[in-house]
Amino acid sequence: MPSLKEIKNRIASVNSTRKITSAMKMVASSKLHHAQVAIQNMLPYETLLEHILKSFLASDRDIDMPFDKPRPVHRVALIVFTSNSSLCGGFNNNVIKKMIEVMNEYKAQGLTDDDFLIYPVGRKVEEKVTKMGLKKAGSFLELADKPNSEGCRQLGTDVGTKWYRGEVDKVEMIYHHFKSAGSQILTRKTFLPIDLEDQLYEDKERDLSSDVVTAKAQEYKRRHSHQAEESEREDAKPLNDDFIVEPDVETVLRELVPKELHLMIYTALLDSAASEHAARMVAMQTATDNADELLRDLNLDYNKSRQAAITNELLDLAGGAQN
């Protein structure tokens, strides 16, 4: 059994680690709140713009626009979102595994490593792409660290230009869709050509009002908010898609398509940032709970050792008195 001094040093070490993980959990919780607010402010505009654009492209109007026209896939661009730092559980590894899985699917169709162009948004995926020797379209570390609309606009313009010129035949995004503080869904989404079959609202369900991560609390929230959600669905009315367009559809689409590509990237970036903070918050909460459990065991061992030492001293005193 370890000595009292060794156990006491171990308790001090675990206490110090617990203070760090608890502080990191609070920081991640604060950052998650800001990320949720950013998504909440942007989402209505992005959702409505996507609806208008896809309504135009899916209508019977005679529109000569290439952005929803699929073509044979010989070169693929992947926009992959990870974080710049660690300590967020399996957040980064899951994205990287998904990227490799997607590449293997295309390789089974005859593509090689030279046929991929990677846009690595985040240090972790950038390091992996460099290690694998794949072609990357630049470095976007600042974008992953501090999401901003202008950086996403430039990225969307670059990707859209390459696709329009035929330098790539298909563009996909791989990121975590933020559903709630306790649930982040690894998502693979077609960026170009624009997927008209993609559901507009089903994948937009988010809980942006809470940072609660425990299963019981999430279940309680879902159960008590079910009736309110049902009443909202009954009152909801579909949008009127009979738009009056001036000066003409083609001119409007030339303005809408770049905005939609920009907002698709910005939405994915905000989702990824919120998912990262939520994953880190959960990881640090788990680490703090494990530290608490370890401290309980160490304190128990310390008290047992201390009691054993006192008992031995009393026995020695009793034995000496008898002698």
N, C-alpha and C positions, 0 to 999 in steps of 0.2 A: 504493500500500500504506500502511496506517495506520502512524503512528510507534510507536516502542517504548513511549512514555509512554501513548499512547491504548490500545494493546493491554493494557498492564499495568493501567490503570484499568478496562478491560472485564473482565479476569480477576478483579479485586477485587470488582466489582459482581456478577458471576455467582456468585462464591463466597459472597457475602452472601445472595443469593437462595437458593442451594442449602441453606445452613444453615437458612433459614426453612422451606422446603418439607420438609426432612428432619425438623425438629422437629414440624411440623404432621402429618406422616405418623405419627410416634410417638404424638402425642396422640390422633389418630383411631384408631389401633390399640388404645390403652388404653380409649377410650370404646366401641369395638366389643366388646371383651371383656366389659365391664359389661352392654352391651345383650344379648349372647348369653346371659349368665347369667340376666338377667331373663326372657328368652323361655323358657329351659330350665326355670326354676322355675314359670312360669305355664302352660306348654303342656299338661302332663298333665291338670290340672284343667279347662282350657277344652275340651280334646278330649272328655273323658268327659262333661262337662255337655252339650255339643252333641249327642253321641251319644244321651244319655238323652232330651233334649228332642225330637229329630227322630224317635226311636223312638216316643214317645207320639203325636206329630202324624201319623205315617205309619201308625199301627196302625189296626185296625178298630174301636177304641173309639168310642163315640158322644160326641165331644168338640165342644162349641160354642165354639170359639175363633177369632177373626178373623185371627190373626197369620200364618197360612199361606194366606189366601184372596186371590188376586189380584183386582184390579178395574181397570176402565178407567182409563188413565193420562191425566190432565189437568194435574196438577202434580207436579213431580219435585224431590226434594231430593238434593243430592250432597254427600257428606262427602269432602273432598279433602285428602290429606296431602302436604305438602312440608316443607322445612326453613326455618329462620329466617335462615340464612347461605348464602353462596355457596362457591365453590371445591370443588365436589363433582361436577365433570363435567357430564353431561347429566341428572343426577338430577331437578332441579326442572323443567327444560324438558320432559322426557318426560311428567311427570305433568300439566303444564298443557296440553300438546298432546292428551293423552288426554281430559282434561276437555272441551276444545273439540270433540273428535271425538264424544264421547258426546252433548253438547248438540246438535250438528248432526244426529245420528241422530234425536233426539226432535223437532227442528224439522222434519225431513222428514215427521213424522207429524202436523204441524199445530200444535205448541207454539211459543210465542214466548219472548223473554227474560224476560218478566214471569211466566212459568209455572215458573221455576227458583228454587230457594232453595239457596244454597251455604253449607256449613259449612267455612270455610277454616282448616284446621289447619296453620299455618305462614305466615311473613311473605311468602314469594314468591307463593303462591297468593292470599293476601289482597290484595297489591298488584295482581295481575292482575285479580282480581274487581272491585276498586274502579275500575281503569282501564277495564274493559269496561262499567261501570255496572250490574252485576248485583246482585240482592238477596242480602245475606249475613245469616246468623243470629247474628252476633257475631264477636268476636275471640278466637282461641285460641292466641296467641303463647306464653304460658307453658306450655301443654300440649305444644306442639311442642318447646320448649326443654328442659323437664323432665317427661317422661312420668310421670303418676301415675294411680292407679286411680280416685280420687274424681272428678277432672275428667272422666274417661271415663264414669263413672256418671251424672254430671249431663248430659253431652252425650247419652248414650243415652236418658235419661229424657225430655229435651226432644224428641228426634227421634221416640221412640216415642209420646209424647203427641200430637204434631202428626199423625202417621200415623193414630193411633186416632181422632182427632176428624175426620179427613177433610180436613185442611188440605193434606196432600200424599198422592198416591196411590201413589208408589213412591220408595224411598230406595236409593241406591247408594253404594258406597265405591270410591274410586280411590286406590291406594297401591302401594308396592313390596313384594312378598312376598320376605322374606329367605330365600334357599335356601342360600347359602354366602357366604364372604367375596369370592369372585370372581363370584358370580351373584346378581343381584337381578331378580325378575320383575315387570314392571309388570302390576298386577292390577286388574280391574274386577269387583266382587262385589256381588250383590244383598243389601241389608241388610234391607229390609222390602218386601213380605211375605217371610217366612222361606222360603228355597228348599229344599224337601225333596229335590230332585234333585242338589243340590250334594254332591260327593264328600267324605266325612268325612276320609279319611286320605291320599288321593293327593296333595293339594296341601299336606300338612303336612310333606313331606320337607325336612329342614334339616340342614346341617352346622354344629353349634353348638360344635364342639370345636377349630376351627382358624381362624386369620386369614391363612392362606397364600393368595395371590392369583395366583401364576404358573400358567400353563396346564399346564406339565409336572408341577408339584407336585400340582395338582388331579387330573390324570389318574393319577398314581402312587397317590394316596390312594384314588381310586375303584377302581382295578384290584386293589389289595391288600386292600380291605375288602369286595369282592364276595362272597367265599365266606362271610365272617362274616354278611353280610346275608341270604344264602340260608338259612343254618342257622337264623337267627332267625325267618325267615318260616315255616319248617317247624315250628318249635316253637310258633308263635303260635296261639292259639285264639280263636275269636270270642266276643264278650261274650254273656252270657245276657240276652236282651231280655224275658224273661217276668217283668216287675217286679210286685211286690206294692205297691200304692199305698194310703197312708193319709193323710188321711181320704178323699179322692177325687181323681181326675185333674185336674179343673178347679181345685181349690184348689192342687194342686202346680204346675200350669202357670202360675198367676198369680204364683207365686214364681220359677219357672224362667225364664220369658220375659224379665223385666227383667234378670236376671242374665246370661242369654245375650247380650242386646243389649249390655249393658255390656262383657262379655268380648270380643265381636266387635270393638268399637271399640278396646279396650285391646290386643288382639292386633295389629290393623292398625297402631296407633300404635307398638308395640314393633318390629314388622317394619319400619316406615318409618324409625324412629330407627336401627336396626341397618344398614339399607340405606344410609342417609345416611353413616354413619361409614365403611362399607365403600367406598362410592363416593368419599368424600374421601380415604381411605387410598390407593386406586388412583390417583386423580388426582395426589396429592402424590408418590407413588412414581414415576409417569411423569414429573412435572416434575423430580424429582431426577435421574432417569436422563438426561433431556434436558440438564440442567445439566452432568452429568458428561461427556457427549459433547461439549458446547460447550466445556467447559474443555480437553478434550484437543485440540480443533481450535485453540483460542486459544493454548495452550502451544506447539503446533507452529508456528503463525504467529509467535509471539514468538521462538522459537529460530531460525527462518529469518531473521527480520528482524535479530536480534542477530548472527547469523553473517554476514549480508550487510554489516552496518555494520562489523564487524571486518575483513572482507575489503577493503572500500573503504578503511579506514584504513591497512591494510598496503600496498595499491596506491599510496596517496598517499605513504607513507613511502618506498616503493621508487622511485617516480618522482622524489621530491625528492632522494634520494641520487644518482640518475643525473645529475640536473642539477647 
